[in-house]
Amino acid sequence: MTVENMDSNSPRNILITGATGLIGTALRSALTNRGDRVVPIVRKMRKDLQDAIVWDGKSELSTEHLRKMEGIDAVVNLAGESIFGRFTEGKKKRIRESRIGLTEKLCEGLAALETRPRVLVSASATGIYAPYAGSDQDELAPLGNEFLSQVCRDWEAAASAAGELGIRVVHLRITPVLSTKGGMLKVMLLPFRMNLGGRIGSGAQYVSWIALEDMVSLILFCIDHDDVAGPVNAASPNAVTNNEFTETLAAALHRMKGPPLPEFAARLAFGREAAEELMLASVKAVPRHALDAGFQFRHRELDAALRHILANGV
């Protein structure tokens, strides 16, 4: 795959949904630092985001919304209800609507613009893949049929509508993003610091991961490089087992591993479906497309990544 750069000689206008989340906040900072103008989409106005577009993600984008979106060079779509928690029917509905419904409305808005952006980088997840079958899962791996797999399929289908408008579309299949500021790692820190963090189930299931710094860099890479399109695994090249993750995090914190959480206990605490898809599923994602395009991961090994993240509070 050859690489061509989007013209980066002048500042660009970047629209971001999910702009106040873990990834969105870090991305806004990175874009601003390199001289781009960020236009966040938020559900409620915030004093620190004066240029934001206030939109509920459910209704059609208004004429005023579209006016503010004119001149946008790129869109990064990160919005979505947290997947953590029991998969009740209400939870499932919110997960789908906040991703698929919002993306459909967003693409309808892009179609109505006089000048459309060049690229849409839209979030998806490595949960799209079928359960691990003993081999690396690159972007051509078989897709699954579980709840989260189907959500990701439909999410990507909704974003693909932008491709019919002549917009380059990147489906960023995201793994757990490691940061002390949010996500999986932040939740794990307290029990591990109390020597209570242990493996889940057998611990043999693979855990894919990416450092927040690499996550943001990869999004910038996808914005800037015109030959990057379609699915892109946002994952470190080196997935580890749940047991290896547990041992590495405990060592980085200078703590002992805690007792394991049996599979039945995980199902009891979080519900069968959520436990099996979020905690017991095995995903060994490989970022083949990113590597082939020339992206350089700064944090490739879990031990070094965790020590850097913990030492710097990033």
Buried (B, 14 or more C-beta within 10 A) or exposed (E): EEBEEBEEEEEBBBBBBBBBBBBBBBBBEBBEEEEBBBBBBBBEEEEEBEEBBBBEBEEEBEEEBBEBBEBBBBBBBBBBBEBEBBBEEEBBEBBBBBBBBBBBBBBEBBEBBEEBBBBBBBBBBBBBBBBBEEEEBBBEBEEBEBBBBBBBBBBBEBBBBBBEBEBBBBBBBBBBBBBBBBBBBEEBBEEBEEBBBBBBBEBEBBBBBBBBBBBBBBBBBBBBBBEBBEBBBBBBBBBBBBBBBBBBBBBBBEBEBBEBBEBEEBBEEBBBBBBBBBBBBBBBBBBBBBBBBEBEBEBEBBBBBBBBBBEEEB
